[in-house]
Amino acid sequence: MSLLRPRDVIDHVTHLTPEFLADRGLHGLLLDLDNTLVPYGSYDPVGVGSTLAWVRDLKIAGVGLYLLSNATGRRAAFWLDKLEFQGVGLAGKPNPRAFRRALDELRLPPHQVGMVGDQLFTDVLGGNLSGMHTILVRPLVTNALPHTRVARRLERAVLKRYGHDWNH
């Protein structure tokens, strides 16, 4: 299996129901922040009400959640306060060390944890290198940093090879 191939591809994080996770033997999720849980650059909790409700539902169902973001520590802390679970910013994805630390925090083995994110070269690559179930989510918005826009063009080519034809 290619290190850039996600196990699942979904349109929105809220499609990850307790049943979806149970069918795959997943008891925890590592979650990217920008363009996965919240729009890139947003500090508006009202605009992500459905995502916050989804987080509450997963926590009630006993799913372990941990934020693994390359966003600044300040930005990650702002959202962790709203999300009400643990995590880190400036994680250094795709470095497997960041994923191992997150798995230690969840106290789960890699095969029981899904890595959920919107980027192949950070989220999917790092999750696959760490032996996790990788789940690629469609980016919430297209406004991103210049290097992310370049990566998106490469991602489209890779995804097309695997039968996914998203317009980012």
C-alpha positions as CSV (number, residue, x, y, z in Angstrom):
1,M,0.0,0.0,0.0
2,S,1.3,3.4,-0.9
3,L,2.2,5.7,2.1
4,L,0.1,8.4,0.4
5,R,-3.1,6.4,0.0
6,P,-5.8,7.0,2.6
7,R,-7.8,4.0,3.8
8,D,-11.0,6.1,3.7
9,V,-12.0,9.3,1.9
10,I,-14.9,11.3,3.2
11,D,-16.5,14.7,2.6
12,H,-16.8,15.9,6.2
13,V,-15.7,14.8,9.6
14,T,-19.2,14.5,10.8
15,H,-19.5,11.4,8.5
16,L,-17.3,9.6,11.1
17,T,-20.1,8.1,13.2
18,P,-19.5,5.7,16.1
19,E,-20.8,3.0,13.8
20,F,-18.3,3.9,11.0
21,L,-15.5,3.8,13.6
22,A,-16.7,0.5,15.2
23,D,-16.9,-1.2,11.7
24,R,-13.2,-0.4,11.3
25,G,-12.2,-1.3,14.9
26,L,-11.3,2.3,15.7
27,H,-11.5,3.5,19.3
28,G,-9.7,6.8,18.9
29,L,-9.1,9.6,16.4
30,L,-6.2,12.0,15.9
31,L,-7.6,15.1,14.3
32,D,-6.1,17.8,12.2
33,L,-7.4,21.3,12.9
34,D,-7.3,23.6,9.9
35,N,-9.6,22.7,7.0
36,T,-10.5,19.4,8.8
37,L,-12.3,20.6,12.0
38,V,-12.5,24.3,11.3
39,P,-11.9,26.5,8.2
40,Y,-8.3,27.6,7.8
41,G,-7.7,30.8,9.7
42,S,-11.1,30.9,11.4
43,Y,-11.6,31.8,15.1
44,D,-15.4,31.6,14.9
45,P,-16.9,28.8,17.0
46,V,-20.4,29.6,15.9
47,G,-19.6,28.7,12.4
48,V,-18.6,25.1,13.4
49,G,-21.5,24.3,15.6
50,S,-22.2,21.0,13.9
51,T,-18.6,19.9,14.3
52,L,-18.6,20.8,18.0
53,A,-21.9,18.8,18.4
54,W,-20.2,15.9,16.6
55,V,-17.2,16.1,19.0
56,R,-19.6,15.9,22.0
57,D,-21.4,12.9,20.5
58,L,-18.1,11.0,19.9
59,K,-16.9,11.7,23.4
60,I,-20.3,10.4,24.8
61,A,-19.8,7.3,22.7
62,G,-16.4,6.8,24.4
63,V,-14.2,7.6,21.3
64,G,-10.8,9.0,22.3
65,L,-10.0,12.3,20.6
66,Y,-6.7,14.1,20.3
67,L,-5.8,17.2,18.2
68,L,-2.6,16.8,16.2
69,S,-2.1,20.1,14.3
70,N,0.8,22.0,12.6
71,A,-1.0,25.2,13.5
72,T,0.6,27.6,16.0
73,G,0.4,26.6,19.7
74,R,-1.8,29.7,20.3
75,R,-4.3,28.8,17.6
76,A,-4.4,25.1,18.7
77,A,-5.0,26.2,22.3
78,F,-7.8,28.5,21.3
79,W,-9.6,25.6,19.6
80,L,-8.7,23.0,22.2
81,D,-10.6,25.2,24.7
82,K,-13.7,25.0,22.5
83,L,-13.3,21.4,21.6
84,E,-12.7,20.3,25.2
85,F,-10.1,17.6,24.5
86,Q,-6.3,17.4,24.5
87,G,-3.9,18.0,21.7
88,V,-0.9,20.0,20.4
89,G,0.0,22.6,17.8
90,L,3.3,22.8,16.0
91,A,3.1,19.0,15.9
92,G,5.7,18.5,13.1
93,K,3.5,16.3,10.9
94,P,4.4,14.0,9.1
95,N,7.1,13.1,11.6
96,P,6.1,9.8,13.2
97,R,7.4,11.0,16.6
98,A,4.4,13.4,16.9
99,F,2.0,10.6,16.1
100,R,3.6,8.2,18.7
101,R,3.2,10.9,21.4
102,A,-0.4,11.4,20.5
103,L,-1.0,7.6,20.6
104,D,0.6,7.5,24.0
105,E,-1.8,10.2,25.2
106,L,-4.8,8.2,23.9
107,R,-3.3,5.0,25.4
108,L,-4.3,3.1,22.2
109,P,-2.3,1.0,19.7
110,P,-2.0,2.5,16.2
111,H,-4.3,0.0,14.5
112,Q,-7.2,1.2,16.8
113,V,-6.7,4.9,15.9
114,G,-7.7,6.8,12.9
115,M,-5.8,9.8,11.7
116,V,-8.2,12.3,10.2
117,G,-7.0,15.2,8.1
118,D,-7.2,17.1,4.8
119,Q,-3.7,16.7,3.5
120,L,-1.9,13.7,2.0
121,F,1.6,14.9,2.7
122,T,1.2,15.6,6.4
123,D,-1.9,13.7,7.8
124,V,-2.1,10.7,5.6
125,L,1.6,10.2,5.2
126,G,2.3,10.5,8.9
127,G,-0.6,8.3,9.9
128,N,0.4,5.6,7.4
129,L,4.0,5.7,8.6
130,S,2.7,5.2,12.1
131,G,0.5,2.2,11.3
132,M,-2.8,4.0,11.7
133,H,-6.0,3.9,9.8
134,T,-5.9,7.1,7.7
135,I,-9.0,9.1,6.7
136,L,-8.7,11.9,4.2
137,V,-11.4,14.6,4.5
138,R,-12.3,17.1,1.9
139,P,-10.8,20.5,2.8
140,L,-13.4,22.9,4.3
141,V,-12.1,25.9,2.4
142,T,-9.6,26.6,-0.4
143,N,-7.9,29.6,1.2
144,A,-4.6,28.3,2.4
145,L,-0.9,29.1,2.6
146,P,1.0,29.3,-0.7
147,H,2.9,26.0,0.0
148,T,-0.5,24.3,0.7
149,R,-1.9,25.5,-2.6
150,V,1.1,23.9,-4.4
151,A,0.7,20.7,-2.4
152,R,-3.0,20.6,-3.3
153,R,-2.2,20.3,-7.0
154,L,0.1,17.4,-6.3
155,E,-2.5,15.8,-4.0
156,R,-5.1,16.0,-6.8
157,A,-2.8,14.0,-9.1
158,V,-2.2,11.3,-6.4
159,L,-5.9,11.1,-5.5
160,K,-6.9,10.8,-9.2
161,R,-4.5,7.8,-9.4
162,Y,-6.5,6.2,-6.5
163,G,-9.9,6.9,-8.1
164,H,-10.8,10.1,-6.3
165,D,-11.3,13.2,-8.3
166,W,-11.8,16.1,-5.9
167,N,-11.7,19.7,-6.9
168,H,-10.0,21.3,-4.0
